[in-house]
Amino acid sequence: MKKADPFILKLENLRVGYGQPGHPKEGVVYGPLNAEIGTPEMIGIIGRNGIGKSTLLRTLAGIQNALSGKIIIRGQESTKISRSVRAMLISYVSTEAIHVQNLRVLELVSMGRFPYTNWFGKLTAGDHVIIDDSIERTGIAHLLDKPVYQLSDGERQKVMIARALAQDTPVIILDEPTAFLDLPARHETLRLLNNLSRHKNKLIIFSTHDLSIAMDEVDKLWLMTDEGLKEGAPEDLLLNQGFRKLFNNSDLDFDSRSLVFRFSRDLKRRITIVADEKYVIFTRKAMERIGYKTAKNEKTDYTITVKTDNAGPMWFVTGPDLQRSFNSIYQLTSFFRQEF
């Protein structure tokens, strides 16, 4: 008896691109790729513009054909299953807006049940249970009667995720789910996807440029570089400097102290900061912006000391023939910019 394939998704020597496989004008965008995913988890795909993130996702979702290699979903090779079966295995959320004048949110979410309905599209009691659960988990109950074209970007993204959830597939693929969203909505969207992966046992694969936000939510990153696919937990890629492959020929680098990506700066002047950790972080960040590097265990010309009381923090600067105080970081940096 053949053993069941333990992997949710496998990629075997997959090459993605455009044109017909084997045709002289076929255009390989990326590959070959090899990957195995055995458990429901959240995977973020990052890489420079044009490297093939969207092409890969569209190929995984079956929207375009692979040029070569295999995509195996729950033990089934994607080219050997029908579109209706594929729709029960993978759901896809794109960045494209839906322009249907009279379509309401409840109707759009209900469309996620299309792989399971009969020719007349009639929903069963079981379908309604799944739709209601998708609505509750994405927090869109207050939007159900609203026309889709009236939704904000953040609302529309939640509705599209609800539709994908109603489709009840083991794999959900999203192309740039945080595109066009403001900062709170970006965080909220990835937190929602994280919760769905955890509590609904979904394999969620998405592309993003919001690397700092994604690092807080994903289980694994796929880093698409010119040298091939690098994968691992965000911390693995940081420890082995995998992200340097992404930022070749760029001044952008990862700051291991603040755990954010920042442009490198020419910091020639040095200062000492004496304060609690919170004030050290904020003061250092502001001073680096104007060209000062925080020195450790060495003497510098100027020392910034932060003291707090009931009135709030104060920044005291001491140096050669200098003793000044400021009640905000803005005043502090303005003084250094003007005087030095």
Secondary structure, DSSP 8 states (H G I E B T S, - for coil): -------SEEEEEEEEEES-TT-TT-EEEEEEEEEEE-S--EEEEEE-TTSSHHHHHHHHTTSS--SEEEEEETTEEGGGS-HHHHTTTEEEE-S-----TT-BHHHHHHGGGGGGS-TT----HHHHHHHHHHHHHHT-GGGTTSBGGG--HHHHHHHHHHHHHHTT-SEEEESSTTTT--HHHHHHHHHHHHHHHHHS--EEEEE-S-HHHHTTT-SEEEEEETTEEEEE-HHHHHHTTGGGGTTTTSSEEEETTTTEEEE-----EEEEEES-HHHHHHHHHHHHHTTEEE-SSS--SEEEEEEEETTEEEEEEEETTEEEEESSHHHHHHHHHHH-
